[in-house]
């Protein structure tokens, strides 16, 4: 959520950001409600001051034995109007709060302006792509090896809920432990988080009112299945205030993730490319505003480090305004090369939200500079999402006989070097 004062004082910049993110522009309605709210507050404060004066006057008149009926009648009229103003003000503030949640975050000046994924900027590439000749996509390899069962997953739960069998299940577990161990070595404290959240938590990180259709909902209990550990982990400190010296605070959390991915279909969602349930390790930071963009670069480096250790070719995209998302000010996507498909697959998004989430969740720090509580900046990034990592490992490490080599860094976890 943006600061209402910021919207009032930077209206043109906010409108530009909304347009660049291709979002709905509700600024006129917000400013109108803000004016109405301030007018009501001013009138109410004036009447309350008058009520106090009249009340004192009545006391003086009664003490002097004078008839105070007319003054009392005037005071009752003032009291009635104050009650009306309080009711009107509550209604206006509710409407204003609702509209404020629809305003996207403003892109950072370093973000390229664009409307489609074609406008994203490729800023870095690492690794050597395997020669394409004779390579198969992962769904053919896993089917032949019998290690991922899409058909039985579809029978049990529906499309997008595969079974990992045998060595594929071990590989999943190995990746999770490897990612968490690496995060711990780089200063992240591990959290095991709930996989459902309430409405306040979903609103706090910006999943609602923006991504309701993407989430599974336990309607009887009004709980949301999490689309990412970002949601519970960031809400871990909701309504809390840090000491400035405590910042930055870094967490790593593994969770299953659930996404409806409404409207997804076609060849781009084959195999592990897009699932409704998947595993992911998430990295979350609470940082001082003065360091948040340095922290974004280090967050990106932490995610890249994992890909380099796995030996997977990847590239880094700086996302344009129109492909960045509702909540972020700046975002990098890391895409891994899937040799059997001859395409890039996104495996991590590293984002800075500045105060957008913290304002919704009321997460602050005690500023030495201002002497007042100020909002922290929040960041998060996948470190990493597993399905496409598994796909890339299988496709980039396949052998002519149909077996798959396990990256060396994972072998202490898997205790086997080849999937056969």
Secondary structure, 3 states (H helix, E strand, C coil): CCCHHHHHHCHHHHHHHHHHCCCCCCHHHHHHHHHHHHHHHHHHHHHHHHHHHHHHHHHHHHHCCCCCHHHHHHHHHHHHHHHHHHHHHHHHHHHHHHHHCCCCCCCCCCCCCCCCHHHCEEEEEECCCCCCCCCCCHHHHHHHHCCEEHHHHHHHCCCCCCEECCHHHHHHHHHHHHHHHHHHHCCCEEECCCCEECHHHHHHCCCCCCCHHHCCEECCCCEEECCCCHHHHHHCCCCCEEEHHHCCEEEEEEEEEECCCCCCCCHHHCCCCCCCEEEEEEEEEEECHHHHHHHHHHHHHHHHHHHHHHCCCEEEEECCHHHCCCCCCEEEEEEEEECCCCEEEEEEEEEEEECHHHHHHCCEEECCCCCCEEECEEEEEEEEEHHHHHHHHHHHCECCCCCEECCHHHHHHHCCCEEC
